[in-house]
Amino acid sequence: MGLTQPDFPPVDPATFTQQPFLDRMRVLGAHWAEYGFGTQKMVHIIYLLKVLVLYIGVGVTIATLTTGYGVFDVSAWWNQPVIYQKLVLWTLLIEIVGVGGSWGPLAGHFKPMTGGALFWLRPKTIRLPPWPDQVPFTRGDSRTLFDVALYAAVLINLVVALFAPTVHTASLDALVPNNHGLVNPAVLYSFLALMLVLGLRDKVPFLAARSEQYLPAIVFFTFLPFLDMILALKLMIVIVWVGAGISKLGRHFTMVIAPMISNTPWLASKWAKRLNYRSFPNDMRPSKTASFLGHALGTLVEVVTPLILLFSTNKTLTVLAVILMVCFHLFIFSTFPLAVPLEWNILFAYAAVFLFLGFPAWDGYAVTDTTHPWLMVLIVAALLFFPVLGNLRPDLVSFLPSMRQYAGNWASATWAFAPGAEEKLNQHVIRASLNTKTQLMANFPEDVANVVMHQMLAWRSMHSQGRGLFSVMQRHLGDDRLNSYTLREAEFSCNSLIAFNFGDGHLHNPKMIAALQRRCNFAPGEFTVVWVESQPIHKATQEYLVLDAALGVVERGTWRVFDAVEEQPWLPNGPIPVHVTWRREFGGSETGIDAYTSVDQAGPVSNSRAAQPKKRISTDPQESVGSAG
């Protein structure tokens, strides 16, 4: 890729969409394996400048100057608790404003590159309450003036907390001589209350703030004496690391590694990228190399190293473990994953140094040094609650508090629009941006924008969910409509509608589709969604559903994860088997649009490959797709 020119796939944009959909996926999947998104390096430079100047530069300046330290006197402030507190608050502010994770072109925000505040300070944009039927005063899906004022109050409260004078506490002064105080808990009480109300009114900005990690830290800042605050922060970061590591033990995670490495901007070697696939381009399943990178250098490090940090009293071992975790986060940072959680990785790298070298176990900060042991037990139980529940019942918990951020085990969806139907979103949904394709068309011809939109689908096809989603979509639409409808990767489309996604399919679940239907009034057959839930840790299947926006759920079923991970991205053997547990039967209509009659099946219906018509798939990934050359 060049500085200003992307590595565009080897296709003819003018004829690209005339090819069968799964043939398009094969060509773009092979291109992704060698080039990733193919984004020009200028985009990555913009992200680096954002992190270095806005996040680190401005954040450190605020944290130091408001507490009496010199910006460049790093040796004086690197292990000062108030600096860590303010950097957490600054990170939270960056995230909830919308310029942290899920920002910019790598997250589907092209014009504008920011979602966040541009949506959440605007009345009548989509609001998604988590429990509207259970929690009073939260019903509705339209943002009101109250919601705008509430969100603005959260931002103001964070700014006040960053700039308010610090306070001294007896517990801090007894353990840290010559300190500059802590963030005043008085300004954090109101923040916690506001965030609670905000989360009940709209889960989107609440999750965008990464509340599953930063809110517990702020609770510890607010209510715990200093020693217990440090120990609770250690427990929190270790549970985040270990929880994420355990979530990667399934079949999904290895499939994340290959496309992630392929998208790494500093790795130019096609040979090195191809090593992560079994036999490029004919067998695009992950190789043993990808498995080693994922589980030996990923899962093992993320589970074992944090436990060493938590319990080690050996200085050399602790220093080595801290260095390993810093390198772990910097490596993730360097790959520019599509949710682009860059600031989060920088903060966690610093937190590893601050917590385990700034306040080491051999200096009175071991977990056994707590003055309130039963409180620590309660904190551990509280921190483990959502990861445990989320892995057992992923339908109840977002994958963020479940600690499955990189596991590859995500709720996901593919959208399919009848020709012209997608434009209804531009016409009827109030938001700060237009459809992703429309954003791209501000700088590219429409046929080029179509290819870029397909690259996002190709990325999904390289993960386990893609095989299942495309299989169900093909079976539901049939080949003719699969090839003629406009398919979209829901994660990116969701970003253009509600400002944030980060890969969580719960943000575009049936409730969100219902909100779109109330605005757009799609006709039956115009907008079809195949949606899949994450795999529970104790099951071998994933549950999917098919939605018609106008009619609701029309089918439910499951597929085996084994079948999904063993298939190729372009489904050369036909759709993977699914187990239909309920569906609405098709009935003809005079208008030619499928109508449905709701019926419970007498028994589950299997869709096996044996029943699927086979078609020849060329071994050449570029066959039947025009060349750009």
Secondary structure, 3 states (H helix, E strand, C coil): CCCCCCCCCCCCHHHHCCCCHHHHHHHHHHHHHHHCCCCCHHHHHHHHHHHHHHHHHHHHHHHHHCCCCCCCCHHHHCCCHHHHHHHHHHHHHHHHHCCCCCCCHHHCCCCCCCCCHHHHCCCCCECCCCCCCCCCCCCCCECCHHHHHHHHHHHHHHHHHHHCCCECCHHHHHHCCCCCCECCCHHHHHHHHHHHHHHHHCHHHHHHCCHHHHHHHHHHHHHCCHHHHHHHHHHHHHHHHHHHHHHCCCCCHHHHHHHHHHCCCCCCCHHHHHCCEEECCCEEEECHHHHHHHHHHHHHHHHHHHHHHHHCCCHHHHHHHHHHHHHHHHHHHHHCCCCCCHHHHHHHHHHHHHHHCCCCHHHCCCHHHCCCHHHHHHHHHHHHHHHHHHHHCCCCCCCCCCCCCCCCCCCEEEEEECCCCCHHHHHHCCCCCCCHHHHHCCCCCHHHHHHHHHHHHHHHHCCHHHHHHHHHHHHHHHHHHHHHCEEEEHHHHHHHHHCCCCCCHHHHCHHHHHHHHHHHCCCCCCEEEEEECCCCCCCCEEEEEEEECCCEEEEEEEEEHHHHHCCCCCCCCCCCCEEEEEEEEEECCCCCCCEEEEECCCCCEEECHHHCCCCCCCCCCCCCCCCCC
